[in-house]
Amino acid sequence: MTATDKSGWRTGTAGVFRGRRGLAVLTCGALTAGALTAAGVSALTPRPATASSHREAPLVSGQPQFDNTDVYAFVSPDKPDTTTLVANWLPFSEPAGGPNFFRFAEDARYDINIDSDGDAMADLVYRWTFTDHIRNGDTFLYNTGPVTSLDDPDLHVAQTYDIDLLRLRHHRVRSTIKIADDVRVAPSNVGKASMPRYADLRDQAIHRLPSGITAFAGQADDPFFLDLRVFDLLYGGDLSEVGNDTLKGYNVNTVALQIPSHYLRQSGRQPVIGVWSTTRRRTADGGFAQVSRLGMPLVNEVVIPVKDKDRFNASAPRNDADFLKSVTNPELPKLIEALYKIKAPAEPRDDLVSVFLTGVKDLNQPPGVRPAETLRLNTAVRPAAEPRRLGVLDGDNAGFPNGRRLTDDVIDIALQVVEGELVGAANDLGDAVDANDQEFGTSFPYVALPTAGSRGPTAKGGSRNALNGGASLSSASGGGTDETVLYTAAGGAVAGVLLIGTALSWWRRRRRDQGYY
């Protein structure tokens, strides 16, 4: 059942609008496997999969709205007394994939979980729930004119969200507080013609909440950068296919929070937190079941075997031992040695434990830590003035694996460590993709603007009449007029576009003149 609010938006059941991504990929799997083994628990055999946390499990790979991609947690570079949390969904979003552009699911709970004491159980959960709003269901278009604000009457599909803060103890909810109510989501970046100043729309979707928290939800360029041709027998079997950022040009849907750090940590003496995201989907009986989970990058893709991937996605970090079997040695170094004659480090791999399971002692390992797949961040480590892409491996303690910044090259870090960087086998291995294709922002939410659906002359600021390969609207022989072309078979489609555009402009003006909005 739907309802219509005073401004003409039609809403679903949740209410009305109220204004308000390998050699490199397998590397991390082997790293984690070795780390689990060294920690005294058996690891699962790495298996080939797809992009890092992008399509990692059979069930959720067909349900992108519920599929976690990556999680980032870092001390805010411009506000070091705060921590920024970023979580992404909807992998491989093709920017021009209309007319139904990219929305969060209404029947889902999108959670960022915080463990403040190292026991692998959430103490805080920030939960997003989303509501669709349809202004005009009689058009096939997402928008019927240039959109210049989140409230623009030409935008016909929109979303809002609520954020609830859940406080838990021993895996049970003790209290729930709503910290955001009916807040606007940044729309998908349809293209330059539809959204000529998309950066303005992004800015309008950054909301400062009364609690001192800043929130954002909307589309962004996928911040993960890597070469996924690893799955063609480790980059072609001879490293002939390497150096291409496979995720270039794709978008994701992002939620982000900037939170005073003291809200998250246990105390000043214990500033380390564990972070992971989950998706819960509504079930037939009206409840919610967890269908996706993501903390440390690359785990489910290459550590968990196919038969257990969906079950892993439904599990909690405190139960990670349920998936660990009698695999005592990481597979990837042996594969690399067989294919590329790079000697595998000696086993067992005790050097991998702190990096990928418990946190590094005296850096981001909480006391009494329980080994688990969570992203661990020491919120007391100040941001680096000049961040290094290899993070802790290159002496930058503010980077991965102490949390994860957008600029951290987790693929190269993982590859170098699994090949023995920490046990005397210095190397400079990597996938030849060292940075994102789009520049990140210097302020919250930091993620890059999404790639626009339009990529031709309009997107580059050129002529909007560059139809038919840039030719002007004239007959094929060059002797006709614009009007003649409108009636030729070759020009019929162009005419239709022009006529539709003219009609929409007239209709829009008339509706406004009548006071419809």
Disulfide bonds with the S-S distance in Angstrom:
none
